[in-house]
Structures are given as structure tokens and as C-alpha cells.
Amino acid sequence: DLPRTFPGHPWLDTPEGHAALRRVLVGYSFRDSDVGYCQGLNYVAALLLLVMKTEEDAFWMLAVLLENVLVNDCYTNNLSGCHVEQRVFKDLLAKKCPRIAAHLEALEFDVSLVATEWFLCLFSKSLPSETTLRVWDVLFYEGAKVLFHAALAIFMMKEDELLLTHQVGDIINILQRTTHHLFDPDELLTVAFDKIGFMTTNTISKQRKKQEPEVMKELDERLRRLNSLRTDDK
């Protein structure tokens, strides 16, 4: 994953940059063996390396993000925390943007097709870096609920366009084009907090607890099917 992390960057995409990123990621895998390395962390760690003074500072900021800011189990083997976040996001989209949610459901579009990357990479792979860092400022200050605010805002900003779509590919193209060209962080954050409205951490925590049993049940069933297939292959 090292050469695929921000390819073409004048420092990151060099042997020196790859080595620094490798050291931060491997270092964290020793700190938390349950996480180890998970795809998505390379983008988070890479952006931290670009804004922090040293590799050690980037390492500790990564630790703070994973251990104090984000929910548990987002980056463990079964990504259970991320699956829970996606279900909560789907519910919030239905409440905050009901027309969009109904239209996407009619097209059988699963929002996790785009939102999983947003949540795992904390928007660092999707938004321009200056916008991502503004989102991170609020993320460190207010916690993981900020990811929901930003994700909902992206959908809300393109509501009119999304409602005119008839194919899944068109939805993905609109959302990718929107995120890649969101160079004005004020535009995103104004929608995220002024138009989305207030959401408490407590409210979102209750939604997580509601979704967690179903997610764990599905993951257990998936694991059983996988083990069954392996047994049949043997």
C-alpha cells in the first residue's frame, strides 16, 4: 500500500517517504496487535506525517485518533466498528435527508459503497487535504460524530443532482466529483453544522448500541459460512 498512498506526492512517493510511513504504521501495529495494519490507516498516517513535525508526533496522533477519538473496532480484523458506523449513517441519512434516502433505496444503492472509504480514511483519500484538515480540526475537538456531519453534508449539498439519477454509477460519479473538488472547507462545514443540525454524541452512541447486535450477528454468520466453505474445500 505504501506506493499507492498519495502517488506522485513529492515527498511521500519517494523511498524516504515510504520508509517513514512504513515505520509509523509498523510501529502502531506493535502497539495494538488487535488492529495491526488495516487498509485506510496508510492515508491517515500519511496525512499526519505531512502536518506533524516528526514521525513520533505522527505516531502518537494516530494513537490518539484510534484510541480516544474514534469508536472501538473500526480497524480490527472484521471491521465491526466500521460496519456499525455505516448502519448508523444510513439511519441518519433517512432522518436528515429523507428524499435522498428514499431515492437511493429505490435504486438499491447502498451508501456504504462510498461512505466506508470516507469513514476508514477519515476523508483523507476523498477530500482535498486543506478541507480534510479542517474536518480533522473539528474531529479532534468534538469527536467521531463529526464524520457523520461531514458525510451527511456531502449528500445534502448534491441533493438536487442525486434525485435526478437513475443508475448507481451516476450516484458514485456525482459524489466522487463533489468530494474531489471541495476546496472550500467553509462550504462543507457550514452545511455540516448549520443545515444538518445538532447531533449529540449520546444520541449517536445509542444508535450504535442499537445496531451493534445485528452487525455482530451478520459477521458471525459470515464467518461460519466462510469456515464451512474452507472445510468443504479440504
N, C-alpha and C positions, 0 to 999 in steps of 0.2 A: 504493500500500500504506500510505501514511502515516496516513490517517484510519481504516484498518482495524486499526491496531495498538493494542490495548487500548482499544477505543472506549468513551467515557464516562469515561475517567480525567480527573480534574480538572485536570491539567497537560498530560499527553501529548496528550490530544484537544483541543488548542487551537492556534491559529495559532503561538503561541510554541513549544509542544511539538513540533508538526510541523516547524517550521523547525530546531529543534535536532537532531531525529532525522535530518532530511534532510542537515544539514551533516556529521554523523558518518558516515553511510552513503556520501555522495558523496566525502567525504574518504578513506574507505578504498578506494573504487573507483579513486581516483587512485594510491593506494599499491600496490595489487595489481590490475593490469588483467586478469590471468587470472581472478580472481574477479569483479571489477566489483561488480555488485549481484546478489544471489540471494535469492529469497523465503525467509524464515526468519530472515535476518540482521536484519530490521526488529524482530523480537521480542527477539532477543538484545541488540541495541544499545539498544533502548528500556529494557529492564530495567537495563542498565548505566548508562544516563543517570539512572535513578531512585536508584541507590545510590552513584554516584560524585559527587564534588564539582563537577566541571567537565566540559564536553564533551570537552576534551582528554584528561582522565583516562579517560573512557568510550571514546574513540577508541583509546587505547593498550592498554586492557584487551581491546578487541575484537581488536586486532592480536595480542596475546599468545595469546588463545584460538585464533585461526585459524592462527597460525604456529608456536606452540610446544606447545599443549596437544592440539588435535585432530589427526586424521590428515590427510594431504595430500589435496587434490582433493575434499573434501566439498562445496565450494560452487562448483566450476568448472562450465563450461557443460554437460558431460554428467553431472555429479554422480557420477562414477565412485567416488570415495571413499565416498560415502553408500551406493551400491549394494553395495559390498564389505562395509560395516558391517552392512547388512541380512542378507546371506548368513551372516556370522559369527554374528549374533544368532540366526538361525534354527537354526544348528548348536548353539549354546549352549543354546537352549531345549530342543532334543531331548535334550541331555545332562543338564541340570539339572532339567527338568520334563517327563520323557518322556510321562507320561499326558496332559498338556495338549497337547503337540506332536502326539501321535498322534490325539487328538480333533480338533484343528484341521485336520490333514491330511485326516482322513475327511470333514470338512465343506468341504474345498477352500478353507480360509481362509488367505490369505497374510498373515503377521504384519506385513509392510511396510505394509499398509493403515493401521495405527495407528502403528507404530514409526518410520516415516520422519519424521513430524512431530516425534516425541519427539527424534530424533537431530539433525534440522536446526535445530530451535528450542531444543535443549538443555533440553527440558521446560518452557520459559518460557510456552508457549501452553497447556499441558495441566495442569500442577500449580499450586496456589496459590503466590503469589510467595514466601511465607515458606518453603515447602517447597522450591521451586526453588532459592532462595539457599543453603539447607543442602546440597543436592546439588552446587551450584556450588562451595561451600567445599571439598568433597572432590574435586571435579573438578580444581580448580586444584592441589590437593595431591598427588593420586595419578594424574592423567592420564585419558585418554579411556576407559579400561576401566571407569570409574565409571558411564558411561552404560549399559553392559551390566548392571552390578549393579542399577541402579535399574529398568531395563526388565524384567529377569527377576523382580525383586521384585514388580512390579505384577501380573504374570501369576500368580506363586506365591500372592499374597495372595488371589486370587479363583479359585483352582483349583477348589474345590467348585462354585461357581456356573458357571464356564465348562464344566465337564464335563457339566452338565445342559442346555446349549444345543443347539438343533437348526438354527438359522439364523445366517447370517453377521451379519445385523443385530443379533441379540441379543448376539453377542460384542462388537461395536463399542459397543453401548449400555452394557454392563457395564464395559468398560474406560474409556470416557469418563466415566461416572458415578463410577467409582473415582478416577480421576486428579483430577477437578474437586473432589472432596470430601476429598482427602488433606491435611487441615490440620495433622496431627501429623507433622512430619518424622521424629521418633524412630521412629514406627511403620514408616515406609518404610525408613529406614536400618538398623534392626535386622534386618529381613528381608533387605535387600540384602547385608549383610555377615555376619550371624550364621548365617542359614539358607541363603543361596546358596553360601557357602563361598568360599575363597580362590581368586582367579584372577590369575595373574601377567601383567604386560604382555608378557613374552616369549612366553607361550603364545598370547595373543590376536594378537600380531604374526605368529606362524607361521600362524595361521588366516587372517589377512588375505592373506598371501603365497600361501596355497593357493587362495583364492577369486579373487584378482585376475585371473589369466589368463582364466578363464571369463567374468568380468564384462566385461573389455575385448573379448573375442570377441563377446559379445552386443551390446555397444554399437556395435562396428564393423559388425556385420550390420544393426543398426537404422539406422545412418547410411547404409549402402549402399541399403537399401530406400527410405529417405526420398529420397535423391538420385535413385533410379530413378523414383519417383513424380513428382518435380519435372520430370524430363526428359520423362516421358510427358505431363505437363500442358502443357509448352511445345510 
